[in-house]
Amino acid sequence: MTQKYKFVHACVRVLDLDKSIKFYEDALNLEISRRRDFPEYEFSLVYMKSPEGDFELELTYNYDRKEPYTVGDGYSHFAVLVDDLKASYQRHKEAGYNVGDIKSLSEEASGGYYFLTDPDGYRTEIIQK
């Protein structure tokens, strides 16, 4: 019998929980779907998701962390689709977020993409739908 698997969340560790929540709310319109605080273990988990989907981004906040996490060279990015890439890019630039240039894989391609970087260095690829 073949098992079925469904991706449910990805986790990133964040240095400033409030700053990260605000970033994902404002930049990508994610909403908090649930929160679990574990003061006895000195950490909190905040799950955020898009109203259009079930996949969640888990923000893990360790209370005693003072230094930023090292993202490392193995992590690449998350990816999201957007209806109007140029409007999204302009909004992110005007908000002062760390964004790369709009790029395309070929001159014939009708879409494009750019990368948006969160306060902890995690990148999200914004792709024209």
C-alpha atoms as a printed R data frame, in Angstrom:
    type eleno elety resid chain resno      x      y       z
1   ATOM     1    CA   MET     A     1  0.000  0.000   0.000
2   ATOM     2    CA   THR     A     2  1.340  3.425  -0.965
3   ATOM     3    CA   GLN     A     3  1.329  6.028   1.795
4   ATOM     4    CA   LYS     A     4  0.054  9.539   1.114
5   ATOM     5    CA   TYR     A     5  2.002 12.458   2.508
6   ATOM     6    CA   LYS     A     6  0.870 16.036   2.885
7   ATOM     7    CA   PHE     A     7  3.267 18.815   3.800
8   ATOM     8    CA   VAL     A     8  1.799 20.717   6.765
9   ATOM     9    CA   HIS     A     9  4.462 23.181   7.920
10  ATOM    10    CA   ALA     A    10  8.040 24.383   7.744
11  ATOM    11    CA   CYS     A    11  9.876 25.780  10.769
12  ATOM    12    CA   VAL     A    12 12.263 28.705  11.072
13  ATOM    13    CA   ARG     A    13 13.899 29.952  14.258
14  ATOM    14    CA   VAL     A    14 13.530 33.686  14.859
15  ATOM    15    CA   LEU     A    15 15.386 36.117  17.100
16  ATOM    16    CA   ASP     A    16 12.581 38.695  17.573
17  ATOM    17    CA   LEU     A    17  9.153 37.052  17.508
18  ATOM    18    CA   ASP     A    18  7.100 40.255  17.308
19  ATOM    19    CA   LYS     A    19  9.244 41.630  14.473
20  ATOM    20    CA   SER     A    20  8.955 38.354  12.536
21  ATOM    21    CA   ILE     A    21  5.175 38.125  13.012
22  ATOM    22    CA   LYS     A    22  4.768 41.703  11.788
23  ATOM    23    CA   PHE     A    23  6.993 41.004   8.768
24  ATOM    24    CA   TYR     A    24  5.004 37.955   7.647
25  ATOM    25    CA   GLU     A    25  1.663 39.674   8.308
26  ATOM    26    CA   ASP     A    26  2.610 42.832   6.416
27  ATOM    27    CA   ALA     A    27  4.841 41.457   3.649
28  ATOM    28    CA   LEU     A    28  3.006 38.228   2.751
29  ATOM    29    CA   ASN     A    29 -0.451 38.669   4.317
30  ATOM    30    CA   LEU     A    30  0.002 35.620   6.538
31  ATOM    31    CA   GLU     A    31 -2.203 35.275   9.598
32  ATOM    32    CA   ILE     A    32 -1.533 33.619  12.927
33  ATOM    33    CA   SER     A    33 -3.404 30.335  12.863
34  ATOM    34    CA   ARG     A    34 -2.327 29.211  16.330
35  ATOM    35    CA   ARG     A    35  0.202 29.896  19.045
36  ATOM    36    CA   ARG     A    36  1.670 27.664  21.727
37  ATOM    37    CA   ASP     A    37  3.761 29.062  24.548
38  ATOM    38    CA   PHE     A    38  5.964 26.816  26.667
39  ATOM    39    CA   PRO     A    39  7.375 29.095  29.390
40  ATOM    40    CA   GLU     A    40  8.573 26.109  31.408
41  ATOM    41    CA   TYR     A    41 10.821 25.185  28.458
42  ATOM    42    CA   GLU     A    42 11.475 28.831  27.473
43  ATOM    43    CA   PHE     A    43 10.141 28.805  23.917
44  ATOM    44    CA   SER     A    44  7.055 29.714  21.878
45  ATOM    45    CA   LEU     A    45  5.695 28.421  18.586
46  ATOM    46    CA   VAL     A    46  3.634 30.668  16.330
47  ATOM    47    CA   TYR     A    47  2.034 29.136  13.239
48  ATOM    48    CA   MET     A    48  1.185 31.449  10.348
49  ATOM    49    CA   LYS     A    49 -0.617 30.711   7.111
50  ATOM    50    CA   SER     A    50 -2.285 32.258   4.122
51  ATOM    51    CA   PRO     A    51 -6.098 32.387   4.166
52  ATOM    52    CA   GLU     A    52 -5.951 30.553   0.796
53  ATOM    53    CA   GLY     A    53 -4.020 27.506   1.983
54  ATOM    54    CA   ASP     A    54 -3.374 24.965   4.686
55  ATOM    55    CA   PHE     A    55  0.438 25.022   4.723
56  ATOM    56    CA   GLU     A    56  1.839 26.802   7.781
57  ATOM    57    CA   LEU     A    57  5.078 28.572   8.566
58  ATOM    58    CA   GLU     A    58  6.113 27.793  12.131
59  ATOM    59    CA   LEU     A    59  8.092 30.540  13.856
60  ATOM    60    CA   THR     A    60 10.073 29.114  16.765
61  ATOM    61    CA   TYR     A    61 11.177 31.641  19.377
62  ATOM    62    CA   ASN     A    62 13.650 30.599  22.100
63  ATOM    63    CA   TYR     A    63 13.420 33.023  25.024
64  ATOM    64    CA   ASP     A    64 17.118 33.070  25.924
65  ATOM    65    CA   ARG     A    65 18.553 33.573  22.415
66  ATOM    66    CA   LYS     A    66 20.620 36.771  22.126
67  ATOM    67    CA   GLU     A    67 22.484 36.270  18.826
68  ATOM    68    CA   PRO     A    68 20.932 35.894  15.355
69  ATOM    69    CA   TYR     A    69 20.710 32.360  13.988
70  ATOM    70    CA   THR     A    70 23.020 31.323  11.174
71  ATOM    71    CA   VAL     A    71 20.825 30.504   8.188
72  ATOM    72    CA   GLY     A    72 23.648 28.490   6.610
73  ATOM    73    CA   ASP     A    73 24.444 27.650   3.025
74  ATOM    74    CA   GLY     A    74 22.070 24.680   2.803
75  ATOM    75    CA   TYR     A    75 18.835 26.666   3.141
76  ATOM    76    CA   SER     A    76 17.597 28.230  -0.066
77  ATOM    77    CA   HIS     A    77 14.042 29.609   0.103
78  ATOM    78    CA   PHE     A    78 10.288 29.246   0.357
79  ATOM    79    CA   ALA     A    79  8.144 30.164  -2.654
80  ATOM    80    CA   VAL     A    80  4.752 31.851  -3.062
81  ATOM    81    CA   LEU     A    81  2.661 32.800  -6.085
82  ATOM    82    CA   VAL     A    82  1.292 36.301  -6.610
83  ATOM    83    CA   ASP     A    83 -1.207 37.630  -9.171
84  ATOM    84    CA   ASP     A    84  0.638 40.905  -9.885
85  ATOM    85    CA   LEU     A    85  4.397 40.569  -9.483
86  ATOM    86    CA   LYS     A    86  5.222 44.200 -10.296
87  ATOM    87    CA   ALA     A    87  2.684 45.580  -7.808
88  ATOM    88    CA   SER     A    88  3.936 43.189  -5.138
89  ATOM    89    CA   TYR     A    89  7.535 44.189  -5.838
90  ATOM    90    CA   GLN     A    90  6.688 47.885  -5.646
91  ATOM    91    CA   ARG     A    91  4.829 47.408  -2.348
92  ATOM    92    CA   HIS     A    92  7.745 45.509  -0.811
93  ATOM    93    CA   LYS     A    93 10.289 48.095  -2.029
94  ATOM    94    CA   GLU     A    94  8.206 50.998  -0.690
95  ATOM    95    CA   ALA     A    95  7.864 49.232   2.673
96  ATOM    96    CA   GLY     A    96 11.656 49.119   2.895
97  ATOM    97    CA   TYR     A    97 11.977 45.338   2.861
98  ATOM    98    CA   ASN     A    98 15.126 43.632   1.627
99  ATOM    99    CA   VAL     A    99 14.187 42.645  -1.951
100 ATOM   100    CA   GLY     A   100 16.231 41.521  -4.933
101 ATOM   101    CA   ASP     A   101 15.662 42.532  -8.525
102 ATOM   102    CA   ILE     A   102 12.863 41.070 -10.640
103 ATOM   103    CA   LYS     A   103 14.320 38.329 -12.815
104 ATOM   104    CA   SER     A   104 13.161 35.886 -15.469
105 ATOM   105    CA   LEU     A   105 14.661 32.597 -16.570
106 ATOM   106    CA   SER     A   106 14.300 33.488 -20.244
107 ATOM   107    CA   GLU     A   107 13.299 36.376 -22.472
108 ATOM   108    CA   GLU     A   108 10.301 34.356 -23.672
109 ATOM   109    CA   ALA     A   109  8.979 33.811 -20.155
110 ATOM   110    CA   SER     A   110  5.890 35.893 -19.416
111 ATOM   111    CA   GLY     A   111  6.300 35.788 -15.643
112 ATOM   112    CA   GLY     A   112  9.191 36.465 -13.398
113 ATOM   113    CA   TYR     A   113 10.254 36.347  -9.797
114 ATOM   114    CA   TYR     A   114 12.174 38.134  -7.069
115 ATOM   115    CA   PHE     A   115 13.399 37.280  -3.602
116 ATOM   116    CA   LEU     A   116 12.196 38.877  -0.363
117 ATOM   117    CA   THR     A   117 14.332 38.417   2.769
118 ATOM   118    CA   ASP     A   118 12.868 38.392   6.291
119 ATOM   119    CA   PRO     A   119 14.500 39.917   9.409
120 ATOM   120    CA   ASP     A   120 16.355 36.655  10.169
121 ATOM   121    CA   GLY     A   121 17.737 36.168   6.645
122 ATOM   122    CA   TYR     A   122 15.224 33.620   5.371
123 ATOM   123    CA   ARG     A   123 14.321 34.196   1.738
124 ATOM   124    CA   THR     A   124 10.945 33.842   0.024
125 ATOM   125    CA   GLU     A   125 10.725 33.661  -3.752
126 ATOM   126    CA   ILE     A   126  7.790 35.719  -5.045
127 ATOM   127    CA   ILE     A   127  6.676 34.243  -8.385
128 ATOM   128    CA   GLN     A   128  4.261 35.655 -10.967
129 ATOM   129    CA   LYS     A   129  1.237 33.330 -11.068
